[in-house]
Amino acid sequence: MSNYSISEVSKKTGLSHSALRYYEEIGLLTNVEHEGNKRIYTDEHLRRIDGILCFKRTNLPINKILEFYSYEENLEQNIEDIIHLVENHEQSIIQEIDTLHHYLEHISDKVKYYKMVKEALQQEQSIPEWDEVFGEK
């Protein structure tokens, strides 16, 4: 098992020194050894950080990430809580994707419309009205 300094972990993960210290302070990173003012991280810490960053990329709040890892400490007793937490987050992501699809559709319509406007301008034709192209949206 390798050991890493806070600077090495920061470079490997993209997390700032202050973020790493904060994660330790709130209990997301546990069992970090201290030699004087230096922190010693292990491969296990790097794996945990990868998990934390994965959750963060999905917009799971830090308090829920902390809750997940506290449940994971006693997996057998907390498996239902873990399932509930990740299912709720899954539903949240699905709703966010649905919302983004709606926004994407609207933006795609705008792209189409303004390309039609450009073409009309180039051909010295009248500019189409939005409602003529898309009806009442």
Accessible surface in RSA format (square Angstrom, percent):
REM  Atomic radii and reference values for relative SASA: ProtOr
REM  Chains: A
REM  Algorithm: Lee & Richards
REM  Probe-radius: 1.40
REM  Slices: 20
REM RES _ NUM      All-atoms   Total-Side   Main-Chain    Non-polar    All polar
REM                ABS   REL    ABS   REL    ABS   REL    ABS   REL    ABS   REL
RES MET A   1   173.11  89.6  89.44  59.2  83.66 199.2  94.56  80.4  78.55 104.1
RES SER A   2    54.25  45.8  46.91  62.6   7.34  16.9  16.64  35.4  37.62  52.7
RES ASN A   3   100.17  69.1  75.39  72.9  24.78  59.7  17.33  41.7  82.84  80.1
RES TYR A   4    34.57  16.1  31.71  18.0   2.87   7.5  18.34  13.8  16.23  20.0
RES SER A   5    46.93  39.7  44.05  58.8   2.88   6.6  39.57  84.3   7.35  10.3
RES ILE A   6    26.89  15.3  26.28  19.6   0.61   1.5  26.28  18.9   0.61   1.7
RES SER A   7    47.60  40.2  46.79  62.4   0.80   1.9  23.82  50.7  23.77  33.3
RES GLU A   8    82.11  47.1  79.43  60.1   2.68   6.4  29.36  56.8  52.75  43.1
RES VAL A   9     0.00   0.0   0.00   0.0   0.00   0.0   0.00   0.0   0.00   0.0
RES SER A  10    20.19  17.1  17.91  23.9   2.28   5.3   1.59   3.4  18.60  26.1
RES LYS A  11   177.74  86.7 144.52  88.7  33.22  79.1  97.84  88.1  79.90  85.1
RES LYS A  12   124.67  60.8  84.91  52.1  39.77  94.7  42.75  38.5  81.93  87.3
RES THR A  13    25.00  17.8   3.77   3.8  21.23  50.6   9.58  12.9  15.42  23.3
RES GLY A  14    70.32  86.7   0.00   N/A  70.32  86.7  36.02  98.8  34.30  76.8
RES LEU A  15    15.90   8.9  14.11  10.1   1.79   4.5  15.49  10.9   0.41   1.1
RES SER A  16    59.82  50.6  47.26  63.1  12.56  28.9  47.92 102.1  11.90  16.7
RES HIS A  17    66.46  36.3  64.25  44.7   2.22   5.7  38.62  39.8  27.85  32.4
RES SER A  18    68.80  58.1  62.56  83.5   6.24  14.4  41.17  87.7  27.63  38.7
RES ALA A  19    24.72  22.7  19.11  29.5   5.61  12.8  24.64  34.7   0.09   0.2
RES LEU A  20     0.00   0.0   0.00   0.0   0.00   0.0   0.00   0.0   0.00   0.0
RES ARG A  21    97.63  41.0  95.64  48.8   1.98   4.7  31.17  42.6  66.46  40.3
RES TYR A  22   103.49  48.3 101.16  57.6   2.33   6.1  69.90  52.5  33.60  41.4
RES TYR A  23     6.09   2.8   6.09   3.5   0.00   0.0   4.15   3.1   1.95   2.4
RES GLU A  24    36.02  20.7  26.12  19.8   9.91  23.6  13.45  26.0  22.57  18.4
RES GLU A  25   144.10  82.7 106.80  80.8  37.30  88.8  45.56  88.1  98.55  80.5
RES ILE A  26    45.40  25.8  26.00  19.4  19.40  46.8  33.71  24.3  11.68  31.7
RES GLY A  27    29.38  36.2   0.00   N/A  29.38  36.2  21.72  59.6   7.66  17.2
RES LEU A  28     0.00   0.0   0.00   0.0   0.00   0.0   0.00   0.0   0.00   0.0
RES LEU A  29     1.17   0.7   0.10   0.1   1.07   2.7   0.20   0.1   0.97   2.6
RES THR A  30    56.73  40.4  47.40  48.1   9.33  22.2  37.12  49.9  19.62  29.7
RES ASN A  31   130.30  89.9 100.72  97.3  29.59  71.2  39.66  95.4  90.65  87.6
RES VAL A  32    13.80   9.1   0.00   0.0  13.80  33.3   0.15   0.1  13.65  37.0
RES GLU A  33   112.47  64.6 106.61  80.7   5.85  13.9  36.90  71.4  75.56  61.7
RES HIS A  34    93.98  51.4  64.09  44.5  29.89  76.5  46.14  47.6  47.83  55.7
RES GLU A  35   113.40  65.1 100.34  75.9  13.06  31.1  38.75  75.0  74.64  60.9
RES GLY A  36    73.60  90.8   0.00   N/A  73.60  90.8  44.25 121.4  29.35  65.7
RES ASN A  37   154.61 106.6 124.08 119.9  30.53  73.5  35.58  85.6 119.03 115.1
RES LYS A  38   149.93  73.1 145.82  89.5   4.11   9.8  92.74  83.5  57.19  60.9
RES ARG A  39    50.09  21.0  46.93  23.9   3.16   7.5   1.09   1.5  49.00  29.7
RES ILE A  40    33.80  19.2  33.01  24.6   0.78   1.9  33.01  23.8   0.78   2.1
RES TYR A  41     0.00   0.0   0.00   0.0   0.00   0.0   0.00   0.0   0.00   0.0
RES THR A  42    26.27  18.7  26.27  26.6   0.00   0.0  23.45  31.5   2.82   4.3
RES ASP A  43    38.50  27.0  37.65  37.5   0.85   2.0  11.99  28.2  26.51  26.4
RES GLU A  44   105.23  60.4 104.39  79.0   0.84   2.0  27.75  53.7  77.47  63.3
RES HIS A  45    12.86   7.0  12.51   8.7   0.36   0.9  10.41  10.7   2.45   2.9
RES LEU A  46    27.40  15.3  27.30  19.5   0.10   0.2  27.30  19.2   0.10   0.3
RES ARG A  47   151.57  63.6 141.60  72.2   9.97  23.7  73.68 100.7  77.89  47.2
RES ARG A  48    56.31  23.6  49.67  25.3   6.64  15.8  16.26  22.2  40.05  24.3
RES ILE A  49     0.00   0.0   0.00   0.0   0.00   0.0   0.00   0.0   0.00   0.0
RES ASP A  50    87.06  61.0  82.75  82.4   4.31  10.2  26.52  62.4  60.53  60.4
RES GLY A  51    21.80  26.9   0.00   N/A  21.80  26.9  20.83  57.2   0.97   2.2
RES ILE A  52     0.00   0.0   0.00   0.0   0.00   0.0   0.00   0.0   0.00   0.0
RES LEU A  53    29.81  16.6  29.62  21.2   0.19   0.5  29.62  20.8   0.19   0.5
RES CYS A  54    64.10  48.5  63.49  70.8   0.61   1.4   9.99  25.3  54.11  58.3
RES PHE A  55    35.00  17.5  34.97  21.7   0.03   0.1  35.00  21.2   0.00   0.0
RES LYS A  56    82.85  40.4  70.92  43.5  11.94  28.4  36.40  32.8  46.45  49.5
RES ARG A  57   174.33  73.2 141.28  72.0  33.06  78.7  80.39 109.9  93.94  56.9
RES THR A  58    47.78  34.0  39.49  40.0   8.29  19.8  45.60  61.2   2.18   3.3
RES ASN A  59    99.92  68.9  79.16  76.5  20.76  50.0  27.12  65.3  72.80  70.4
RES LEU A  60    10.22   5.7   5.58   4.0   4.64  11.7   5.58   3.9   4.64  12.5
RES PRO A  61    72.71  53.0  61.39  56.0  11.33  41.2  72.71  60.0   0.00   0.0
RES ILE A  62    47.81  27.2  43.16  32.2   4.65  11.2  43.16  31.1   4.65  12.6
RES ASN A  63    96.46  66.5  87.65  84.7   8.81  21.2  39.94  96.1  56.52  54.6
RES LYS A  64    79.95  39.0  79.95  49.1   0.00   0.0  38.63  34.8  41.32  44.0
RES ILE A  65     0.00   0.0   0.00   0.0   0.00   0.0   0.00   0.0   0.00   0.0
RES LEU A  66    55.57  30.9  55.57  39.8   0.00   0.0  55.57  39.0   0.00   0.0
RES GLU A  67    54.27  31.2  47.93  36.3   6.34  15.1  23.95  46.3  30.32  24.8
RES PHE A  68    24.08  12.0  24.08  14.9   0.00   0.0  24.08  14.6   0.00   0.0
RES TYR A  69    17.27   8.1  16.81   9.6   0.45   1.2  10.19   7.7   7.07   8.7
RES SER A  70    56.87  48.1  45.86  61.2  11.01  25.4  37.35  79.5  19.52  27.4
RES TYR A  71    47.48  22.2  47.20  26.9   0.28   0.7  22.84  17.2  24.65  30.4
RES GLU A  72    73.29  42.1  62.25  47.1  11.05  26.3  16.43  31.8  56.86  46.4
RES GLU A  73   136.66  78.5  96.32  72.9  40.34  96.0  43.00  83.2  93.66  76.5
RES ASN A  74    68.72  47.4  64.54  62.4   4.18  10.1  22.39  53.9  46.33  44.8
RES LEU A  75    92.02  51.2  88.18  63.1   3.84   9.7  88.18  61.9   3.84  10.3
RES GLU A  76   162.23  93.1 140.15 106.0  22.09  52.6  58.53 113.2 103.71  84.7
RES GLN A  77   137.96  77.1 106.22  77.6  31.74  75.6  39.62  84.3  98.34  74.6
RES ASN A  78    24.46  16.9  24.14  23.3   0.33   0.8   0.33   0.8  24.14  23.3
RES ILE A  79    72.62  41.3  72.62  54.1   0.00   0.0  72.62  52.3   0.00   0.0
RES GLU A  80   126.96  72.9 123.71  93.6   3.24   7.7  60.27 116.6  66.69  54.5
RES ASP A  81    61.07  42.8  58.56  58.3   2.51   5.9   2.85   6.7  58.22  58.1
RES ILE A  82    15.81   9.0  15.81  11.8   0.00   0.0  15.81  11.4   0.00   0.0
RES ILE A  83    69.77  39.7  69.77  52.0   0.00   0.0  69.77  50.2   0.00   0.0
RES HIS A  84   112.77  61.6 111.41  77.4   1.36   3.5  72.83  75.1  39.94  46.5
RES LEU A  85    11.19   6.2   5.61   4.0   5.58  14.0   9.45   6.6   1.74   4.7
RES VAL A  86    56.28  37.0  52.32  47.4   3.96   9.5  52.70  45.8   3.58   9.7
RES GLU A  87    92.03  52.8  90.86  68.7   1.17   2.8  27.02  52.3  65.01  53.1
RES ASN A  88    79.25  54.7  72.47  70.0   6.78  16.3  24.19  58.2  55.06  53.2
RES HIS A  89    24.32  13.3  20.45  14.2   3.87   9.9  19.17  19.8   5.16   6.0
RES GLU A  90    93.39  53.6  89.28  67.5   4.11   9.8  28.65  55.4  64.74  52.9
RES GLN A  91    98.01  54.8  98.01  71.6   0.00   0.0  41.62  88.6  56.39  42.8
RES SER A  92    55.40  46.8  50.20  67.0   5.20  12.0  20.36  43.4  35.03  49.1
RES ILE A  93    49.56  28.2  49.56  36.9   0.00   0.0  49.56  35.7   0.00   0.0
RES ILE A  94    75.85  43.2  75.40  56.2   0.45   1.1  75.85  54.6   0.00   0.0
RES GLN A  95   122.36  68.4 119.83  87.6   2.53   6.0  35.55  75.7  86.80  65.8
RES GLU A  96    75.26  43.2  69.12  52.3   6.13  14.6  33.75  65.3  41.50  33.9
RES ILE A  97    79.84  45.4  79.54  59.3   0.30   0.7  79.75  57.4   0.09   0.2
RES ASP A  98    86.87  60.9  78.61  78.2   8.26  19.5  27.87  65.6  59.01  58.9
RES THR A  99    61.71  43.9  56.37  57.1   5.35  12.7  34.69  46.6  27.03  40.9
RES LEU A 100    98.92  55.1  96.39  69.0   2.53   6.4  96.73  67.9   2.19   5.9
RES HIS A 101   107.71  58.9 102.72  71.4   4.99  12.8  64.47  66.4  43.24  50.3
RES HIS A 102   119.60  65.4 113.67  79.0   5.93  15.2  73.04  75.3  46.56  54.2
RES TYR A 103   124.41  58.1 123.44  70.2   0.97   2.5  84.52  63.5  39.88  49.2
RES LEU A 104   106.51  59.3 102.57  73.4   3.94   9.9 106.02  74.5   0.49   1.3
RES GLU A 105   102.74  59.0  96.88  73.3   5.87  14.0  32.03  62.0  70.71  57.7
RES HIS A 106    83.29  45.5  80.85  56.2   2.44   6.2  55.93  57.6  27.36  31.8
RES ILE A 107    93.16  53.0  93.16  69.4   0.00   0.0  93.16  67.1   0.00   0.0
RES SER A 108    55.10  46.6  47.08  62.8   8.01  18.5  32.53  69.3  22.57  31.6
RES ASP A 109    17.78  12.5  17.62  17.5   0.16   0.4   0.16   0.4  17.62  17.6
RES LYS A 110    76.83  37.5  76.59  47.0   0.24   0.6  43.42  39.1  33.41  35.6
RES VAL A 111    75.87  49.9  69.65  63.1   6.22  15.0  75.35  65.5   0.52   1.4
RES LYS A 112   117.39  57.3 112.70  69.2   4.69  11.2  66.02  59.4  51.37  54.7
RES TYR A 113    24.67  11.5  24.67  14.0   0.00   0.0   7.51   5.6  17.16  21.2
RES TYR A 114   126.97  59.3 121.40  69.1   5.57  14.5  82.31  61.9  44.66  55.1
RES LYS A 115   138.84  67.7 133.29  81.8   5.55  13.2  83.40  75.1  55.45  59.1
RES MET A 116    71.91  37.2  66.60  44.1   5.30  12.6  68.02  57.8   3.88   5.1
RES VAL A 117    17.64  11.6  17.64  16.0   0.00   0.0  17.64  15.3   0.00   0.0
RES LYS A 118   123.37  60.2 121.50  74.6   1.87   4.5  66.21  59.6  57.17  60.9
RES GLU A 119    96.72  55.5  95.99  72.6   0.74   1.8  23.14  44.8  73.58  60.1
RES ALA A 120     6.76   6.2   5.31   8.2   1.44   3.3   6.26   8.8   0.50   1.3
RES LEU A 121   104.22  58.0  89.76  64.2  14.46  36.4  90.82  63.8  13.40  36.1
RES GLN A 122   125.57  70.2  91.56  66.9  34.01  81.0  44.29  94.3  81.28  61.6
RES GLN A 123    96.70  54.1  73.44  53.7  23.26  55.4  31.52  67.1  65.18  49.4
RES GLU A 124   164.40  94.4 128.03  96.9  36.38  86.6  49.81  96.3 114.60  93.6
RES GLN A 125   108.35  60.6  91.62  67.0  16.73  39.8  32.94  70.1  75.41  57.2
RES SER A 126   103.16  87.2  78.12 104.3  25.04  57.7  54.13 115.3  49.03  68.7
RES ILE A 127    83.78  47.7  68.08  50.7  15.70  37.8  68.08  49.0  15.70  42.6
RES PRO A 128    24.38  17.8  19.10  17.4   5.28  19.2  23.65  19.5   0.73   4.5
RES GLU A 129   107.74  61.9 107.15  81.1   0.59   1.4  30.29  58.6  77.45  63.2
RES TRP A 130    61.88  24.8  59.54  28.8   2.33   5.5  49.25  26.3  12.63  20.5
RES ASP A 131    89.60  62.8  80.27  79.9   9.33  22.1  25.78  60.7  63.81  63.6
RES GLU A 132   132.28  75.9  92.66  70.1  39.62  94.3  49.19  95.1  83.10  67.8
RES VAL A 133    40.80  26.8   8.97   8.1  31.82  76.7  14.23  12.4  26.57  72.1
RES PHE A 134    30.77  15.4  11.00   6.8  19.77  51.4  17.47  10.6  13.29  38.0
RES GLY A 135    31.42  38.7   0.00   N/A  31.42  38.7  29.29  80.4   2.13   4.8
RES GLU A 136   170.67  98.0 133.44 101.0  37.23  88.7  57.59 111.4 113.09  92.3
RES LYS A 137   147.87  72.1  70.38  43.2  77.49 184.5  89.96  81.0  57.91  61.7
END  Absolute sums over single chains surface
CHAIN  1 A     9914.1       8449.7       1464.4       5182.0       4732.1
END  Absolute sums over all chains
TOTAL          9914.1       8449.7       1464.4       5182.0       4732.1
